[in-house]
Amino acid sequence: MSQISCKPVSARVLDAAIAWQLTLDSGDGNLAACAEFDKWLTSDEEHARAWHQLSMLDQRFSVASGPVRAALLQPRASIRQRVRKLGSGLASVVLVCGLVAFAGQRYLPINYWLADQRTATGEQRTLRLADGTLINLNTHSAIDVRFDDKRRLIVLQEGEILIETGHDDSRPFIVETREGSLRALGTRFIVRREDNGTRLSVLQSAVAAQPEALHREQIYKQGQQVLMRSDGLDPLQAVTAGTDAWTRGMLVVDNARLGDVIAELGRYRSGYLRLDPQLADLRITGSFPLHDTDMALNALLPTLPVQIQQRTPWWVTVSPRP
């Protein structure tokens, strides 16, 4: 691979390149779509580099990823069925390992791409469902909507959502994640996928949580939050101030660790945001804009002994001030 093609690309451009590959491979791309792709490809050197890296990945894994390529060439409805059946097998391993090979920690699971609704890194969106339910999708989030005659089901594949359930519908409203299910009891609540489980924060009314391995529900009321693992529920905690501030484009913290603040800001920007480990336990209180994370980082300078080192827009380090 040439030196130019080895340079890293941003997660935003990588998102776009994979989306174009799925569109073109599906066979549904018309002349207008092909023209739009050519325009996108030639408009920026980084676009061409991302597309070249993606093509090299296809060549590297062409033998092992046969089942996946075949599945991606099917109509969209059958894509979900086929790929999810392969989800625990070789195909998913090949896709995940392949994306990690050139995208580092920013690889995107196939369920994210096949979801009914999704947001890119830094994007937020509000949906109104047929039953009147409002769903706010936070940065890099993905859901499937599966309503039928018996229940209203939302599957959270990635990220974080705030739900205000519609009340003029007798069907139970359920949110499913890999760790279990959450049944709304006429409520407003947040569900967030984390590395070690699913976090539930109840803002109004109540929610019944049931881990996958258990056969009974535990009800959580307004102002309570809990981390649900597949084999149980962690100790009860109180909802912190500003838990839903992200729906208004803000991160609100009170005496929070700087390490946690930087990790949260990193969810809203493409590229690599690093904090020097010796600064992780510094404490900070304040409000930070999520739609301009550069401004949020600069807001740290007057109150903390830190400096912002920016090699590129996608490689930023927060380090001690000399």
KALIN-V844842 format. One record per run of one state. SS is the DSSP state (H for helix, E for strand, - for the rest). FROM is the first residue (numbers start at 1). TO is the last residue. If there is no record, write none. Layout:
# KALIN-V844842
SS:FROM:TO / SS:FROM:TO
This chain:
# KALIN-V844842
-:1:2 / H:3:6 / -:7:10 / H:11:25 / -:26:30 / H:31:42 / -:43:44 / H:45:60 / -:61:65 / H:66:72 / -:73:75 / H:76:85 / -:86:89 / H:90:106 / -:107:109 / H:110:113 / -:114:116 / E:117:118 / -:119:124 / E:125:128 / -:129:133 / E:134:137 / -:138:141 / E:142:147 / -:148:150 / E:151:158 / -:159:159 / E:160:164 / -:165:171 / E:172:177 / -:178:179 / E:180:184 / -:185:187 / E:188:194 / -:195:196 / E:197:204 / -:205:205 / E:206:211 / -:212:217 / E:218:221 / -:222:223 / E:224:229 / -:230:231 / E:232:233 / -:234:236 / E:237:238 / -:239:244 / H:245:248 / -:249:249 / E:250:257 / H:258:266 / -:267:271 / E:272:275 / -:276:276 / H:277:279 / -:280:282 / E:283:289 / -:290:292 / H:293:298 / -:299:305 / E:306:312 / -:313:314 / E:315:320 / -:321:322
